[in-house]
């Protein structure tokens, strides 16, 4: 008992350890929640349906890095899928979406993608550029605007499988008409890293949805 009449818990007593038990329970709960979320997201990535597509007005290719003004190997995988869908008549137009990778870049991601597609015989008139996006939410938002300007209603999202889950969720949030994806399985990316990073990005997107729903901008955190 102190001079003020406060009774302190003795070291080793049950009362002394009570705050630590609450802390331990909270940490265990957080760990279980993290494991459950990771398993949920990873299963969605693995089992994302890859159904035959009905014809669509456009394919939206989500941008990635350019290497010396040329699409990186991973971005070429997305563009090759878009070219396949165009050649088969599944899509009539290709929207290439992505702004500048870094200050001082000579081309936007969209411009580099357009050049690659034109080299493979896609007519320039059938390639629509979205030159401003810096993250996946902007990819989808700005591409929707490009589609509206050109009288296009339906789209298939063309990106890697790990990324398509979030892109589809964003498309649904933005009101795309029956959004679909053509997920690409990469032969060049380190999937462990990208799936892990995307697990965090998808968690951030859940928070961003709440903020956007109440009129706030997305959280100022990294997005891919």
Helices and strands as residue ranges (DSSP letters): H 14-46, E 56-62, E 66-67, E 70-71, H 73-87, E 91-97, H 109-119, G 124-126, E 127-130, H 136-149, E 154-160, H 161-173, E 177-184, H 191-213
